[in-house]
């Protein structure tokens, strides 16, 4: 019986060793960055469309703690803004505000993907070291406009402040304020938790600031860290 002879790798034809045209194309260093930027450009195009329509995912309120009519405080002005977490909390911004005039890379880093759809980040996410729960405090004085339990966003507190500002605190696990209550900067609002919309952020606070109905970057108002 003839024994099979081992195949000498050197005996294979050069043609068999040649990479395919697709492999050669993918091996070029510029291909993957170009593919990434192309995909990011498509996503950002969708985001701009959503910004034009002010679109956000629908979240039907299952439990509304209470709600009063919207009123803007008739105070003389604003207090100094403070970061919306208790003093001594080791916290950082884990996702920033979507920059309309930022670079493609900056914009792609401020997009939330939920249910196969992309949404611009209209506020900032704040996380404590180690993903720990932390106490949320008011960033500005005002009147509590509403307290609701949102299925997608967790407990949500909305505060109306002077000069047309409105602050929204989401992803709360507990709430310490009631609608109609007057609060000052630094007063406790509740504690953080997780939510479905930004599940990958873990335990965090979503903080959004609007002025006259338009989102503004909260970090442009808060003290420099």
VENQUI-V226445 format. One record per residue. PSI is psi in whole degrees, 0 to 359 (* if undefined). Layout:
# VENQUI-V226445
PSI ; PSI
This chain:
# VENQUI-V226445
132 ; 132 ; 144 ; 131 ; 136 ; 146 ; 126 ; 117 ; 330 ; 342 ; 348 ; 148 ; 148 ; 330 ; 324 ; 336 ; 347 ; 131 ; 153 ; 161 ; 325 ; 316 ; 318 ; 322 ; 317 ; 338 ; 345 ; 136 ; 334 ; 351 ; 308 ; 317 ; 322 ; 319 ; 319 ; 312 ; 323 ; 315 ; 319 ; 322 ; 321 ; 315 ; 315 ; 325 ; 319 ; 320 ; 316 ; 324 ; 321 ; 326 ; 321 ; 325 ; 1 ; 40 ; 136 ; 156 ; 144 ; 134 ; 103 ; 127 ; 121 ; 323 ; 113 ; 114 ; 313 ; 163 ; 138 ; 170 ; 149 ; 125 ; 140 ; 129 ; 143 ; 39 ; 177 ; 344 ; 189 ; 154 ; 165 ; 137 ; 146 ; 155 ; 140 ; 46 ; 154 ; 148 ; 140 ; 354 ; 128 ; 92 ; 154 ; 163 ; 119 ; 339 ; 131 ; 184 ; 140 ; 116 ; 109 ; 324 ; 18 ; 179 ; 166 ; 320 ; 318 ; 320 ; 318 ; 333 ; 352 ; 42 ; 134 ; 129 ; 123 ; 129 ; 45 ; 25 ; 148 ; 138 ; 139 ; 142 ; 109 ; 3 ; 208 ; 150 ; 137 ; 129 ; 146 ; 159 ; 135 ; 8 ; 23 ; 155 ; 146 ; 164 ; 131 ; 134 ; 162 ; 133 ; 341 ; 155 ; 158 ; 198 ; 132 ; 118 ; 317 ; 154 ; 116 ; 158 ; 107 ; 126 ; 324 ; 330 ; 358 ; 193 ; 139 ; 132 ; 128 ; 130 ; 132 ; 132 ; 170 ; 165 ; 28 ; 11 ; 144 ; 129 ; 135 ; 128 ; 119 ; 170 ; 38 ; 142 ; 335 ; 156 ; 137 ; 7 ; 166 ; 152 ; 139 ; 351 ; 136 ; 135 ; 157 ; 162 ; 130 ; 349 ; 142 ; 140 ; 323 ; 200 ; 157 ; 163 ; 199 ; 167 ; 166 ; 325 ; 320 ; 59 ; 326 ; 348 ; 346 ; 211 ; 117 ; 174 ; 133 ; 125 ; 122 ; 141 ; 127 ; 146 ; 121 ; 39 ; 357 ; 131 ; 138 ; 155 ; 115 ; 329 ; 345 ; 347 ; 328 ; 156 ; 150 ; 132 ; *
